Amino acid sequence: MAVIHWFRCDLRIHDNPALIAAARHGAGAVLPIFILDDALLTSSRMSAARIVFLLESLRALDTALRDCGSRLVVRHGQPLNVLAECIASSGAAAVFFNRDYTPFARQRDDAVVAMLRERGVATYTFQDRVMCEPQTLLTKKATPYTMYAPYQRQWHGRVAETRDAWSTGSRVSHLAPVPEAVVSAPIPEAGDLGHATTQTLMTGGEAEGRTHLQRFVRASNAHGMRTYATQRDLLEHMTTARLSPYLHFGCLSPAACIRAAHATVDSDPAAQAGAERWLGELAWRDFYIQILFHFPHVLHGAFKEPMNALEWDNHHEQFAAWCAGQTGYPIVDAAMRQLNSEGWLPNRARLIAASFLVKNLLVDWRWGERIFLQRLVDGDLAANNGNWQWIASTGTDAQPFFRMFSPISQSEKADPQGAYIRRYIPELHSLPTTYLHAPWTAPARVQQEAGIQFGRDYPAPIVDHTTQRNRTLAMYRRVVKKQHDT
C-alpha cells in the first residue's frame, strides 16, 4: 500500500528521517509530495529570493528522486485539501513528515493530523529541523529558557549525549516508482507565481548545500571554519558559511553541519575554536525557534512587552533612504545594497544595518524586520525576529538599550581597508580609505581627486549619530522609568 512523504522544509534525500522511515514502511510506493501553498506564496513576509531558491531546490530534489527511481509530485493548493485528495486517489495508508514549529506551521499541521485521524490514515512525524526540539530543553523550574548562555550549555550537552543517533548520515538510495496515474504539476518559474527578481542569488538544492558545507569546513584560508572565530565579523572577507538558505529550506540538516565540523576538528585540532564558534550559531538558531514556539507574541510585538510603549519617529523618507542604501553612512548603505542585490547579508552587516535603523533613525524595529523578510533568501521567521529584537533591546537576552553601534567605528572594525564598502558602493571606490568610513569629512580637494561630490554623487549623512544617540537614550529611558514607577 502506498504512503505519502510530505516535503516541507526538508528538501533533501540525505539525513531525512521522515523520508527514510517512509521508504522502510511496507512494500508499497512512497509518494513524495510538495505543496505550493498560497498562504505562504502570497504572504507579505515572503521574498522573491526565497521563492526562486525554493523552486531551484525543488528541481534539484526531483532530479535526486528520479536517480532513486521515483519523482517529485508537485501540487498547488491548501495542504489540507491537497493531502485529502491524494489519499483518496492513491489509497495511501500513512503520511510521513518532519515537524515544524512556527505558529502557522503548527496550526496547519494540527488541522492535517486531525483530518488524517478522521480518515483512519496513520501519521508519523519526526524531529529534523532542529537539534533540540523546543519542548525538550527547559530550566530546572520546567520553564523555557530566555537567556542564551544557559540554553547553549544545555544544548551542547544534549547534542553530545545524542551523538550516536546522528553521527552517521544516511540517505534514501532507492524508491519504488510513483504510479503514472499520480499526476504532478510542473515546477513553475518564480515569475509565474508573481515573484520575479533581478537579485543575484545562491543556487538552491541539496547538492549545492553539501558543496558549500564541505568548502567551508575544509578551507584553510580566511574564508573557512578554521578562522571563523577570529574572522567572522570582517566584512571584507565575509568569512561566513553562507549555509543559512540551505538550512532554512532543509537542503542541509543541522546534523550534517555538526558532523562535518566534528570531522574537521578530529583531523585538525587547530580548527576547534572556529568549530565551537560556528556551532554556537546553530545553537542560536534552535534558541530563537524555541522562543517563537513558547512566546508567539514576539511576531507582533516586543518580547519585553513594556517596550511596546517606545515612541518611534518613523520618518518615511529616512526609512526609504535606509531601504535604498542612501543614508550617507557607507557601511550601512553597503549592507543594504548587498541585501537588495543578493538577498543575503553576513551577520555583522545585518546587525549594523538594523542598529542604524532602530537607534539612529528611531524607526520601529518591526519595519526593518519586515523588509528583511521581504528581501532575504534565508529569511527565517524565528531568527530574523530574534535578531531584530536583540538589536532593538526589546527581546529576550537582548543588547542593553544604552549600547549602540556607531556606524563609523563599526565600519572601521568590520571593513578596515574598505573592500566591502567599495564592492557595493562603486561611487566611493576612489576615495582614500582614510575618509571612506566617514566620507563627509573629506576635504574638497580629496573629493575632486576621487571624482565625487558629496550631496550630489553620494548623499550627505541623513542624521547626526551623536544627536540621534542622545535622542534614542532619552526615548528608552522614558519607557524604563515608566516601567519602574509602576
TORKEDO-392839 format. One record per residue (C-alpha): residue number from 0; residue in one letter; y, z, x. Coordinates in pm, whole numbers, plus 50000, padded with zeros to 5 digits. Example, Ala and Ser with C-alpha at 12.3 -4.5 7.8 and 13.67 -1.06 7.14 Angstrom:
<pts>
PT   drenlo   vofi      c2      c3      c1
PT        0      a   49550   50780   51230
PT        1      s   49894   50714   51367
</pts>
This chain:
<pts>
PT   drenlo   vofi      c2      c3      c1
PT        0      m   50000   50000   50000
PT        1      a   50348   49915   50129
PT        2      v   50601   50174   50239
PT        3      i   50975   50139   50297
PT        4      h   51168   50234   50606
PT        5      w   51534   50263   50508
PT        6      f   51750   50187   50811
PT        7      r   52091   50355   50819
PT        8      c   52242   50487   51144
PT        9      d   51919   50428   51339
PT       10      l   51929   50057   51422
PT       11      r   51654   50051   51685
PT       12      i   51277   50039   51731
PT       13      h   51263   50285   52024
PT       14      d   51280   50660   51956
PT       15      n   51299   50608   51580
PT       16      p   51093   50889   51424
PT       17      a   51109   50764   51064
PT       18      l   51012   50408   51160
PT       19      i   50729   50528   51384
PT       20      a   50598   50755   51108
PT       21      a   50618   50471   50855
PT       22      a   50423   50242   51089
PT       23      r   50148   50504   51117
PT       24      h   50131   50567   50743
PT       25      g   49828   50391   50597
PT       26      a   49736   50027   50639
PT       27      g   50000   49855   50426
PT       28      a   50312   49670   50530
PT       29      v   50630   49851   50630
PT       30      l   50934   49704   50456
PT       31      p   51228   49759   50695
PT       32      i   51535   49758   50471
PT       33      f   51906   49781   50544
PT       34      i   52151   49805   50254
PT       35      l   52508   49681   50281
PT       36      d   52678   49944   50067
PT       37      d   53017   49853   49918
PT       38      a   53113   50220   49907
PT       39      l   53120   50210   50287
PT       40      l   53224   49848   50340
PT       41      t   53538   49885   50127
PT       42      s   53626   50239   50233
PT       43      s   53981   50292   50360
PT       44      r   53821   50471   50654
PT       45      m   53621   50164   50762
PT       46      s   53727   49941   51053
PT       47      a   53669   49572   51102
PT       48      a   53548   49658   51453
PT       49      r   53265   49871   51314
PT       50      i   53165   49602   51067
PT       51      v   53143   49343   51347
PT       52      f   52941   49582   51564
PT       53      l   52714   49673   51272
PT       54      l   52635   49311   51188
PT       55      e   52562   49228   51552
PT       56      s   52333   49530   51566
PT       57      l   52153   49415   51251
PT       58      r   52091   49071   51403
PT       59      a   51954   49235   51717
PT       60      l   51735   49465   51506
PT       61      d   51599   49168   51310
PT       62      t   51507   48996   51637
PT       63      a   51333   49309   51765
PT       64      l   51140   49349   51440
PT       65      r   51032   48984   51449
PT       66      d   50898   49043   51800
PT       67      c   50685   49316   51640
PT       68      g   50556   49078   51371
PT       69      s   50797   49193   51100
PT       70      r   51155   49117   50993
PT       71      l   51459   49298   50859
PT       72      v   51516   49289   50484
PT       73      v   51889   49297   50410
PT       74      r   52019   49374   50063
PT       75      h   52372   49420   49930
PT       76      g   52442   49684   49668
PT       77      q   52422   50051   49579
PT       78      p   52135   50217   49773
PT       79      l   52000   50397   49467
PT       80      n   51969   50073   49271
PT       81      v   51850   49859   49562
PT       82      l   51574   50101   49657
PT       83      a   51463   50131   49293
PT       84      e   51439   49751   49269
PT       85      c   51248   49725   49598
PT       86      i   50999   49990   49487
PT       87      a   50948   49820   49153
PT       88      s   50894   49476   49306
PT       89      s   50682   49581   49604
PT       90      g   50491   49878   49466
PT       91      a   50595   50082   49770
PT       92      a   50431   50423   49769
PT       93      a   50668   50601   50007
PT       94      v   51016   50583   50158
PT       95      f   51093   50696   50513
PT       96      f   51439   50757   50654
PT       97      n   51624   50962   50915
PT       98      r   51863   51229   50793
PT       99      d   52243   51204   50795
PT      100      y   52485   51491   50749
PT      101      t   52824   51376   50620
PT      102      p   52922   51487   50269
PT      103      f   52896   51127   50143
PT      104      a   52554   51072   50304
PT      105      r   52414   51398   50170
PT      106      q   52529   51324   49816
PT      107      r   52387   50969   49835
PT      108      d   52057   51085   49980
PT      109      d   52014   51367   49729
PT      110      a   52051   51113   49447
PT      111      v   51799   50880   49612
PT      112      v   51545   51157   49667
PT      113      a   51578   51266   49303
PT      114      m   51516   50908   49188
PT      115      l   51211   50877   49413
PT      116      r   51072   51205   49284
PT      117      e   51108   51087   48925
PT      118      r   50914   50772   49010
PT      119      g   50640   50960   49194
PT      120      v   50731   50798   49526
PT      121      a   50675   51012   49836
PT      122      t   50979   51077   50054
PT      123      y   50964   51154   50427
PT      124      t   51282   51239   50617
PT      125      f   51326   51307   50989
PT      126      q   51567   51454   51242
PT      127      d   51715   51179   51456
PT      128      r   52096   51163   51464
PT      129      v   52143   51495   51646
PT      130      m   51954   51703   51897
PT      131      c   52012   52017   51689
PT      132      e   52048   51992   51314
PT      133      p   52345   52171   51155
PT      134      q   52136   52441   50987
PT      135      t   51937   52532   51297
PT      136      l   52196   52683   51532
PT      137      l   52355   52993   51381
PT      138      t   52520   53308   51514
PT      139      k   52344   53644   51512
PT      140      k   52512   53703   51175
PT      141      a   52347   53384   51043
PT      142      t   52682   53207   51014
PT      143      p   52781   52867   51156
PT      144      y   52936   52855   51499
PT      145      t   53308   52785   51501
PT      146      m   53354   52827   51878
PT      147      y   53218   52560   52107
PT      148      a   53124   52769   52414
PT      149      p   52859   52993   52247
PT      150      y   52737   52694   52045
PT      151      q   52693   52491   52362
PT      152      r   52489   52767   52528
PT      153      q   52254   52781   52231
PT      154      w   52244   52401   52213
PT      155      h   52136   52366   52575
PT      156      g   51875   52636   52526
PT      157      r   51733   52469   52216
PT      158      v   51726   52128   52386
PT      159      a   51538   52277   52681
PT      160      e   51290   52454   52450
PT      161      t   51210   52134   52264
PT      162      r   51197   51908   52569
PT      163      d   50827   51830   52529
PT      164      a   50892   51686   52185
PT      165      w   51140   51422   52305
PT      166      s   51070   51389   52678
PT      167      t   50869   51070   52634
PT      168      g   51021   50783   52442
PT      169      s   50804   50583   52207
PT      170      r   50855   50257   52026
PT      171      v   50705   50051   51749
PT      172      s   50518   49762   51908
PT      173      h   50350   49609   51604
PT      174      l   50417   49598   51231
PT      175      a   50234   49413   50956
PT      176      p   50429   49110   50832
PT      177      v   50667   49161   50543
PT      178      p   50529   48962   50246
PT      179      e   50713   48634   50193
PT      180      a   50785   48737   49834
PT      181      v   51018   49009   49964
PT      182      v   51350   48826   49982
PT      183      s   51625   48914   50228
PT      184      a   51989   48820   50205
PT      185      p   52129   48653   50517
PT      186      i   52316   48881   50753
PT      187      p   52679   48789   50680
PT      188      e   52969   48735   50913
PT      189      a   53236   49005   50917
PT      190      g   53486   48764   50765
PT      191      d   53256   48713   50467
PT      192      l   53298   49085   50395
PT      193      g   53675   49077   50441
PT      194      h   53664   49235   50785
PT      195      a   53757   48962   51033
PT      196      t   53917   49086   51356
PT      197      t   54057   48942   51677
PT      198      q   53966   49252   51877
PT      199      t   53756   49204   52190
PT      200      l   53463   49436   52120
PT      201      m   53150   49560   52288
PT      202      t   52837   49374   52179
PT      203      g   52620   49558   51929
PT      204      g   52245   49612   51936
PT      205      e   51974   49829   52086
PT      206      a   51919   49618   52398
PT      207      e   52291   49630   52478
PT      208      g   52295   50006   52431
PT      209      r   51997   50059   52659
PT      210      t   52157   49837   52922
PT      211      h   52483   50032   52904
PT      212      l   52293   50360   52936
PT      213      q   52096   50253   53243
PT      214      r   52406   50110   53408
PT      215      f   52590   50438   53356
PT      216      v   52322   50678   53477
PT      217      r   52230   50463   53778
PT      218      a   52578   50375   53900
PT      219      s   52667   50535   54232
PT      220      n   53038   50445   54226
PT      221      a   53331   50584   54031
PT      222      h   53206   50432   53707
PT      223      g   52885   50630   53659
PT      224      m   52734   50963   53571
PT      225      r   52724   51090   53929
PT      226      t   53103   51109   53947
PT      227      y   53161   51182   53580
PT      228      a   53256   51547   53627
PT      229      t   53548   51466   53857
PT      230      q   53644   51116   53747
PT      231      r   53608   51119   53367
PT      232      d   53979   51173   53299
PT      233      l   54104   50900   53534
PT      234      l   54205   50612   53312
PT      235      e   54244   50370   53599
PT      236      h   53864   50382   53646
PT      237      m   53772   50453   53279
PT      238      t   53469   50646   53405
PT      239      t   53301   50689   53071
PT      240      a   52964   50576   52946
PT      241      r   53104   50369   52655
PT      242      l   52792   50465   52463
PT      243      s   52965   50614   52158
PT      244      p   52932   50299   51940
PT      245      y   52561   50276   52020
PT      246      l   52509   50642   51935
PT      247      h   52717   50610   51618
PT      248      f   52501   50328   51480
PT      249      g   52178   50465   51624
PT      250      c   52124   50174   51862
PT      251      l   52054   50459   52105
PT      252      s   51913   50802   52030
PT      253      p   52069   51116   52182
PT      254      a   51720   51199   52314
PT      255      a   51718   50875   52515
PT      256      c   52050   50972   52672
PT      257      i   51923   51315   52770
PT      258      r   51600   51169   52911
PT      259      a   51796   50923   53122
PT      260      a   52026   51195   53252
PT      261      h   51735   51423   53344
PT      262      a   51551   51140   53518
PT      263      t   51860   51064   53725
PT      264      v   51902   51427   53828
PT      265      d   51532   51452   53916
PT      266      s   51572   51162   54159
PT      267      d   51918   51262   54281
PT      268      p   52014   51633   54253
PT      269      a   52371   51542   54350
PT      270      a   52410   51399   54000
PT      271      q   52365   51744   53843
PT      272      a   52733   51824   53788
PT      273      g   52807   51487   53634
PT      274      a   52500   51503   53412
PT      275      e   52585   51851   53284
PT      276      r   52942   51749   53200
PT      277      w   52824   51434   53025
PT      278      l   52553   51615   52827
PT      279      g   52821   51858   52719
PT      280      e   52976   51565   52531
PT      281      l   52653   51529   52332
PT      282      a   52679   51898   52251
PT      283      w   53036   51843   52128
PT      284      r   52904   51562   51908
PT      285      d   52648   51792   51743
PT      286      f   52908   52071   51721
PT      287      y   53150   51863   51518
PT      288      i   52871   51730   51296
PT      289      q   52775   52087   51207
PT      290      i   53140   52180   51149
PT      291      l   53175   51899   50895
PT      292      f   52838   51995   50742
PT      293      h   52933   52359   50687
PT      294      f   53308   52314   50628
PT      295      p   53358   51984   50443
PT      296      h   53717   52078   50355
PT      297      v   53816   51959   50704
PT      298      l   53804   51600   50576
PT      299      h   54110   51665   50362
PT      300      g   54299   51937   50544
PT      301      a   54312   52187   50825
PT      302      f   54007   52390   50923
PT      303      k   54256   52677   50956
PT      304      e   54387   52639   50604
PT      305      p   54723   52818   50660
PT      306      m   54809   52529   50893
PT      307      n   54831   52303   50589
PT      308      a   55180   52451   50548
PT      309      l   55311   52275   50860
PT      310      e   55629   52083   50777
PT      311      w   55584   51741   50937
PT      312      d   55871   51495   50990
PT      313      n   55651   51191   50911
PT      314      h   55910   50927   51005
PT      315      h   55754   50595   50909
PT      316      e   55942   50391   51169
PT      317      q   55830   50618   51451
PT      318      f   55475   50614   51320
PT      319      a   55483   50233   51313
PT      320      a   55608   50228   51673
PT      321      w   55323   50455   51777
PT      322      c   55068   50236   51597
PT      323      a   55200   49926   51773
PT      324      g   55224   50079   52120
PT      325      q   55604   50062   52126
PT      326      t   55713   50424   52181
PT      327      g   55870   50374   52524
PT      328      y   55616   50609   52683
PT      329      p   55385   50377   52881
PT      330      i   55070   50590   52886
PT      331      v   55088   50635   52507
PT      332      d   55162   50268   52448
PT      333      a   54884   50155   52682
PT      334      a   54636   50369   52488
PT      335      m   54743   50233   52150
PT      336      r   54740   49874   52275
PT      337      q   54389   49921   52410
PT      338      l   54284   50063   52074
PT      339      n   54439   49768   51893
PT      340      s   54287   49506   52120
PT      341      e   53945   49656   52200
PT      342      g   53868   49904   51923
PT      343      w   53782   50170   52177
PT      344      l   53952   50431   52395
PT      345      p   53844   50672   52672
PT      346      n   53860   51031   52551
PT      347      r   54160   51119   52768
PT      348      a   54359   50828   52623
PT      349      r   54267   50939   52270
PT      350      l   54395   51289   52336
PT      351      i   54719   51170   52498
PT      352      a   54798   50930   52213
PT      353      a   54705   51188   51948
PT      354      s   54909   51464   52109
PT      355      f   55216   51241   52126
PT      356      l   55193   51154   51756
PT      357      v   55147   51512   51642
PT      358      k   55354   51715   51886
PT      359      n   55622   51469   51995
PT      360      l   55675   51271   51675
PT      361      l   55577   51557   51441
PT      362      v   55361   51327   51231
PT      363      d   55078   51474   51023
PT      364      w   54755   51454   51223
PT      365      r   54580   51304   50919
PT      366      w   54789   50988   50957
PT      367      g   54659   50939   51309
PT      368      e   54305   51035   51214
PT      369      r   54304   50757   50952
PT      370      i   54445   50496   51192
PT      371      f   54178   50574   51450
PT      372      l   53903   50540   51189
PT      373      q   54051   50208   51077
PT      374      r   54054   50064   51429
PT      375      l   53778   50227   51635
PT      376      v   53439   50065   51683
PT      377      d   53289   50413   51724
PT      378      g   53491   50583   51451
PT      379      d   53269   50881   51377
PT      380      l   53390   51089   51084
PT      381      a   53300   51429   51230
PT      382      a   53402   51374   51593
PT      383      n   53725   51195   51504
PT      384      n   53827   51471   51265
PT      385      g   53730   51742   51512
PT      386      n   53926   51589   51797
PT      387      w   54239   51529   51589
PT      388      q   54231   51885   51457
PT      389      w   54175   52013   51810
PT      390      i   54485   51840   51942
PT      391      a   54686   51939   51632
PT      392      s   54588   52308   51674
PT      393      t   54464   52314   51314
PT      394      g   54092   52301   51382
PT      395      t   53808   52518   51495
PT      396      d   53831   52631   51857
PT      397      a   54148   52421   51883
PT      398      q   54406   52390   52156
PT      399      p   54669   52666   52109
PT      400      f   54977   52525   51937
PT      401      f   55204   52613   52229
PT      402      r   55003   52396   52467
PT      403      m   55126   52039   52454
PT      404      f   55055   51731   52657
PT      405      s   55355   51599   52846
PT      406      p   55321   51220   52829
PT      407      i   55475   51191   53175
PT      408      s   55262   51448   53358
PT      409      q   54951   51328   53175
PT      410      s   55032   50975   53286
PT      411      e   55075   51081   53647
PT      412      k   54743   51268   53644
PT      413      a   54531   51021   53449
PT      414      d   54673   50697   53590
PT      415      p   54834   50785   53924
PT      416      q   54852   50427   54052
PT      417      g   54943   50282   53715
PT      418      a   54643   50049   53692
PT      419      y   54572   50142   53330
PT      420      i   54934   50100   53223
PT      421      r   54968   49764   53395
PT      422      r   54645   49640   53237
PT      423      y   54770   49697   52881
PT      424      i   55148   49668   52924
PT      425      p   55194   49350   53126
PT      426      e   55573   49360   53088
PT      427      l   55570   49662   53322
PT      428      h   55339   49500   53577
PT      429      s   55604   49452   53847
PT      430      l   55773   49789   53806
PT      431      p   55719   50016   54111
PT      432      t   55472   50299   54049
PT      433      t   55749   50548   54128
PT      434      y   55911   50461   53795
PT      435      l   55611   50344   53596
PT      436      h   55536   50674   53422
PT      437      a   55899   50718   53307
PT      438      p   56042   50366   53329
PT      439      w   56376   50455   53168
PT      440      t   56463   50635   53494
PT      441      a   56452   50310   53691
PT      442      p   56798   50203   53819
PT      443      a   56938   49871   53701
PT      444      r   56865   49715   54039
PT      445      v   56496   49811   54017
PT      446      q   56476   49676   53663
PT      447      q   56632   49348   53775
PT      448      e   56390   49312   54067
PT      449      a   56097   49383   53831
PT      450      g   56225   49125   53585
PT      451      i   56260   49370   53300
PT      452      q   56540   49524   53098
PT      453      f   56463   49841   52907
PT      454      g   56562   49835   52545
PT      455      r   56507   49457   52544
PT      456      d   56173   49378   52714
PT      457      y   56024   49723   52669
PT      458      p   56157   49993   52434
PT      459      a   56352   50295   52541
PT      460      p   56181   50625   52452
PT      461      i   56195   50676   52078
PT      462      v   56221   51055   52122
PT      463      d   56303   51303   52398
PT      464      h   55993   51502   52493
PT      465      t   56173   51829   52569
PT      466      t   56372   51822   52246
PT      467      q   56062   51746   52042
PT      468      r   55861   52012   52220
PT      469      n   56112   52276   52112
PT      470      r   56111   52147   51753
PT      471      t   55730   52148   51746
PT      472      l   55711   52505   51873
PT      473      a   55954   52615   51604
PT      474      m   55755   52435   51333
PT      475      y   55428   52602   51433
PT      476      r   55588   52944   51482
PT      477      r   55726   52941   51128
PT      478      v   55374   52895   50991
PT      479      v   55223   53156   51223
PT      480      k   55496   53406   51134
PT      481      k   55449   53348   50762
PT      482      q   55075   53399   50803
PT      483      h   55129   53729   50987
PT      484      d   55385   53850   50736
PT      485      t   55144   53800   50450
</pts>
